[in-house]
Amino acid sequence: MAGIGLFRIFDPKVRRHLISDEGEVVIDEVRQHWVVYLVPMLEVALATALLVVLVTNSIGGSQVLLALVLVLLSHAFWQFLTHHRDRFVVTNMRVMRIRGVFSQSIATTPIARVLDITLKKPSIGRILGYGHFVFESAAQDQGFREIKWVSRPDDRDLTIQRVIQRTGLRAAASVDVLEGDEDSDDDGTGPIGMDSAQEVISTVAPSAPAHHARPASSGPKSIFNSERGNWTDDTD
């Protein structure tokens, strides 16, 4: 329990980096697969074995062994923290990578700039359930070129593709509104569940008497619902 509490202290606290007043929410926070902790765990096991030998036996060079134990434990702890604080985050607006123990690095890019994603699953990764993402976009210069040790890679890939698709369709709907496109194909039945009656303002006025006509809307609604902080569209 003490170890869990210690790791919570060193948690990167992703949500403090969100643009909450614009309705940004976390879709997926990706931690590294447990396989990255195998080497630190082996170092801890070796250090424990050496410590047991020092306690139960009187051998020469005990100071050297004790120093080796301290080095192994320190390196293992550092590796634990490094992997623990390396997070890849997908929100409804952008993707982020947060890493670093003492000095922190935060790389972000809008979700619309993610052009192509390659999922690599080595043979051992298919058995243990991890993969590596390779991003082909301008984001590769900001630390997004390759995201390694992603657990449940297939599910994460589908999640990113859905967010990209939804963001693209919503942006297209906003362009249709601003340009007054009467030939928009969006009927509100797409995979993202958009309500065209709510989010896309029709440019064709209904045929009705003049005294029953409603005043025109002051402008298109925001493509993100900043008040509710999720992907659920408003309903009447």
C-alpha positions in Angstrom: 0.0 0.0 0.0 2.9 2.4 0.8 4.3 1.7 -2.7 0.9 2.5 -4.4 0.7 5.8 -2.4 4.3 6.7 -3.4 3.5 6.2 -7.1 0.4 8.3 -6.7 2.6 11.1 -5.4 4.7 10.9 -8.6 1.7 10.6 -10.9 1.9 13.1 -13.8 -1.6 14.4 -13.0 -2.8 14.6 -16.6 -6.0 16.5 -16.0 -4.3 19.6 -14.8 -3.1 20.1 -18.4 -6.6 20.0 -19.9 -8.4 23.1 -21.3 -11.4 22.5 -19.2 -13.1 25.8 -19.9 -13.3 24.7 -23.6 -14.8 21.3 -22.8 -11.6 19.2 -23.2 -11.9 15.8 -21.7 -9.7 12.7 -21.6 -10.8 10.0 -24.0 -7.9 7.6 -23.2 -4.9 7.8 -20.9 -2.3 5.2 -22.0 0.1 3.8 -19.5 3.0 1.6 -20.6 2.5 -2.1 -20.6 3.6 -4.1 -17.5 6.4 -5.7 -19.5 8.5 -2.6 -19.1 8.7 -3.2 -15.4 10.3 -6.7 -15.8 13.9 -5.4 -15.7 13.4 -3.2 -12.6 11.7 -6.1 -10.9 14.6 -8.4 -11.7 17.0 -5.8 -10.2 14.9 -5.6 -7.1 14.9 -9.4 -6.8 18.7 -9.6 -7.3 19.2 -6.8 -4.7 17.0 -8.7 -2.2 18.9 -11.9 -2.7 22.3 -10.1 -2.2 20.9 -8.5 1.0 19.8 -11.9 2.3 23.3 -13.3 1.7 24.8 -10.3 3.6 22.5 -10.8 6.5 22.8 -14.6 6.8 26.4 -15.1 6.0 29.7 -13.5 7.1 31.7 -13.0 3.9 34.3 -10.7 2.8 33.6 -7.7 0.7 30.3 -7.0 2.4 30.7 -3.3 1.8 31.0 -3.8 -1.9 27.9 -6.0 -2.0 26.0 -3.5 0.1 26.9 -0.8 -2.4 25.8 -3.0 -5.2 22.5 -3.5 -3.5 22.0 0.2 -3.2 22.9 0.8 -6.8 20.5 -1.9 -8.0 17.6 -0.6 -5.9 18.2 3.0 -6.9 18.3 2.1 -10.6 15.2 0.0 -10.3 13.3 2.8 -8.6 14.4 5.3 -11.2 13.2 3.0 -14.0 9.9 2.5 -12.3 9.3 6.3 -12.0 10.4 6.9 -15.6 8.0 4.4 -17.1 5.2 5.3 -14.6 5.3 9.0 -15.6 5.4 8.4 -19.4 1.8 8.8 -20.5 0.2 9.1 -23.9 -3.1 10.9 -23.7 -5.9 11.2 -26.2 -8.5 13.9 -25.7 -11.4 15.1 -27.8 -9.2 18.0 -29.1 -5.6 16.8 -29.2 -3.1 14.1 -28.3 -0.4 14.7 -25.6 2.7 12.9 -24.4 3.8 13.7 -20.8 7.1 12.3 -19.5 9.9 13.0 -17.2 10.6 12.6 -13.5 12.1 15.9 -12.2 12.1 17.9 -15.5 8.8 17.3 -17.3 8.3 17.3 -21.1 4.8 17.9 -22.5 4.3 17.5 -26.2 0.9 18.2 -27.8 -0.7 18.4 -31.2 -4.3 18.8 -32.4 -6.0 15.5 -33.2 -6.7 16.7 -36.7 -3.0 16.8 -37.5 -2.6 13.1 -36.9 -2.6 11.9 -40.5 -1.5 8.3 -40.4 -0.9 5.7 -37.7 1.0 2.5 -38.0 0.5 -0.2 -35.4 3.4 -2.6 -34.9 2.9 -5.8 -32.9 6.0 -8.0 -32.5 5.5 -11.7 -32.0 6.1 -11.5 -28.3 3.9 -8.4 -28.1 1.0 -10.3 -29.7 1.3 -12.9 -26.9 1.7 -10.5 -24.0 -0.8 -7.9 -25.4 1.3 -4.8 -26.3 2.3 -2.9 -29.5 4.0 0.2 -30.7 2.4 3.2 -32.5 4.2 5.0 -35.2 2.7 8.4 -36.1 3.2 10.0 -39.6 2.5 13.7 -39.2 4.1 16.9 -38.1 3.7 15.7 -34.5 6.7 13.3 -35.0 9.0 16.2 -34.3 7.5 16.8 -30.9 7.9 13.3 -29.4 5.1 11.5 -31.1 7.1 9.7 -33.8 6.8 6.4 -31.9 4.9 5.5 -28.8 6.2 2.2 -27.5 4.8 -0.5 -25.1 1.1 0.3 -25.6 -1.2 -2.1 -23.8 -4.3 -3.3 -25.6 -3.0 -1.8 -28.9 -6.0 -2.8 -31.1 -8.5 -1.1 -28.7 -6.3 2.0 -28.5 -6.0 2.2 -32.2 -9.8 2.0 -32.7 -10.2 4.7 -30.1 -7.9 7.1 -31.8 -9.5 6.4 -35.2 -12.9 7.1 -33.8 -11.8 10.4 -32.3 -10.1 11.5 -35.5 -13.2 10.6 -37.5 -15.5 12.4 -35.1 -13.3 15.5 -35.1 -13.1 15.6 -38.9 -16.9 15.2 -39.3 -17.7 17.9 -36.8 -15.2 20.3 -38.4 -16.8 19.6 -41.8 -20.2 20.3 -40.4 -19.0 23.6 -39.0 -17.6 24.5 -42.4 -20.9 23.7 -44.1 -22.7 26.0 -41.6 -20.3 28.9 -42.2 -20.3 28.6 -46.0 -24.1 28.0 -46.2 -23.8 24.6 -47.9 -27.2 23.3 -48.7 -25.9 20.0 -50.1 -24.5 18.7 -46.8 -24.7 14.9 -46.6 -24.8 14.9 -42.8 -28.3 13.7 -41.8 -27.5 13.0 -38.1 -27.3 9.3 -38.6 -23.5 9.0 -38.9 -21.3 6.9 -36.6 -20.6 9.8 -34.2 -24.3 10.3 -33.4 -24.4 14.0 -34.5 -27.8 15.8 -34.2 -27.9 17.9 -37.3 -31.0 19.7 -36.0 -29.0 20.8 -33.0 -25.5 21.5 -34.5 -26.0 22.3 -38.2 -28.2 25.3 -39.0 -30.2 24.7 -42.2 -30.0 27.4 -44.8 -33.3 26.6 -46.3 -36.2 28.4 -44.5 -39.4 26.4 -44.1 -42.4 27.4 -46.2 -44.7 29.1 -43.7 -46.6 32.4 -43.3 -44.5 35.4 -42.5 -46.0 36.0 -39.1 -45.0 32.4 -38.0 -41.4 32.7 -39.2 -38.8 32.3 -36.5 -35.9 34.7 -36.2 -32.6 33.4 -37.7 -30.1 31.9 -35.3 -27.3 34.3 -34.3 -24.7 31.8 -35.5 -23.5 28.2 -35.4 -23.0 26.4 -32.2 -19.6 25.3 -31.0 -18.5 21.9 -32.3 -17.6 21.0 -28.7 -20.0 21.1 -25.8 -17.9 23.1 -23.3 -20.6 23.0 -20.6 -21.0 19.2 -20.3 -17.4 18.0 -20.8 -18.2 14.9 -22.8 -19.1 13.7 -26.3 -22.9 13.5 -25.7 -24.8 15.9 -28.0 -27.6 18.1 -26.6 -31.1 16.8 -27.0 -34.4 18.6 -26.7 
